[in-house]
Amino acid sequence: MMSRCFRWPAAALLCAATSVAHAAPQPVPDTLTQRLLACAACHARVDARGNPVNDSFYPRIGGKPAVYLYHQLRNFQDGRRHYPVMTYLTEHLPDAYLREIAAHFAAQAPTVLPLTPITLSPAQRERGRQLVHEGDAGRAIPACIACHGARLTGVQPAIPGLLGLPRDYINAQFGAWRNGVRRAHAPDCMGQVAARLSPDDVAAVSGWLAAQPMPPDPRPADAIARPLPILCGSAP
């Protein structure tokens, strides 16, 4: 005889609920990795199931300098950066835990991402290269490599790399600095640089950076020549 669970829809729902209620609870490991799956959902190369994570906007944070990551968590928490999800995730976390999170991701190997095809005119490509490698002395714009390292992979302990970032993300961050939506510890060096760049400059820089391959070893440099060409509160 057919089980009552399959003869009537209501009975089937009741049986299913009873089965769930009696199923053995799945243990959840109390590890930092488990707790930070919320971060990995956007900032990892693949999610916990091995599925690709959207690469079109969110930056990969594995291997970024620990002090840089800590500063960004504090900036979201303190209102210097504005993104509702990040504000919600960080607003009640104690400072020691923010440092632990930053150290966790900093210890990971940086992700080497495949190149995304970028269309640039020869003039845009040359302007992007010039600003990244030489800057623009006439407008007091330092070269990107003067702070972010000759390989553009960042510098320990507080300067992030620029390679491997989605073009849309770079454009959005320049726009946030120009509009005062993103700020950093004073003096806010990137806020000053962004204010001196024209929209065409921003498009050239973001396109040029996004078109560059990451080096085989994309880890941040251990040091850089000091003093930096511009005062920067986040990297004193």
Secondary structure, DSSP 8 states (H G I E B T S, - for coil): ---HHHHSHHHHHHHHHHHHHHS--------HHHHTHHHHHHHSSB-TTS-B---SS----TT--HHHHHHHHHHHHHTSS--HHHHHHHTT--HHHHHHHHHHHHTS-------------HHHHHHHHHHHHT-BGGGTB--THHHH-TTSSEETTTEE--TT--HHHHHHHHHHHHTTSS--SSS-HHHHHHHHS-HHHHHHHHHHHHTS---SS---BS---SS-SS--TT--
